């Protein structure tokens, strides 16, 4: 019997859009180095330029404000590392007054780990707490900003629970106190409208493989006039802001992916929101002791994070995999760890509840039939795991 395959881990990575794949295959014959002055190089340079314009246009920026990177993680590392540069000769020389980073406890590991590393280089780091839904407390942010100029880095949408922050208000507050503002928008771009002018951000990170583009390509928006320091040095590429021969194919794929997002995102949002509502209502009706994590309204339409008492998240994932369904227990970058999600713990839920959580993240290929299949399979999986579990639910032992 053939098992149905249902991919619901789109926050980890997305499949290539068919038109992105087609565009990249056509471009494979363009092998020239975009920095070369001969015709082979010029041909590659034109394609990179077109893709840069597509990426900039999608977020409301200018082409010269886009720096292509190897990933969203590299873009985030680049931003946080500018405060640790000792040089007086580069564009970051105006950052001397910024000796503090303000971020949150629910950021992606690439931000958390970089911030911890930089804290060892005489840079103060403040991790803001969040409420039960994963929202920051504006009053806590303002109290920190009152202490002096800082680099504020707060993600637009959380990769695990989908909660969306009020980035426009955070940016306004940061600028009120003469601070720089960066947002990790990797999970938001392509799912919700993100306009750098409307939000008034100084720096913004995005990634290709979250928007049905290729892996190994990301981008950093750097608002004109913002102090900047390269993380990778040694070449003139990206206007001297990121050394290394450009990943031409990746850049072309990224540009095409965002062109397709511009056409498909709005209708997809409506469809996935309907799927999410149907999934949530049916699972709540069929499964006892179930909890939904994240903000009930300010949340990505494609993301549903659920905790099941008396069932381990890893067990749920493996049993669903046997049924052909792919989900996650949290961030793909932390999937090798058995520790409970730092995001869920930050929202204040008990360790046991955090351990029994999975993340369902839908995408453009998710169908109504996929939702029906999940509704049929997941309750049976939870029932099976709970029967084998020794964890007590409501004071009673599962036997």
PyMOL commands that set and color helices and strands:
alter all, ss='L'
color gray80, all
select helices_A, chain A and resi 18-27+39-59+63-65+72-84+91-95+109-121+138-145+167-176+196-199+208-210+237-240+248-286+313-322+332-334+342-346+351-355+368-388
alter helices_A, ss='H'
color red, helices_A
select strands_A, chain A and resi 6-7+66-69+100-104+124-128+151-153+180-184+203-207+218-222+290-293+303-308+325-326+357-361+392-393+396-397
alter strands_A, ss='S'
color yellow, strands_A
deselect
rebuild
show_as cartoon
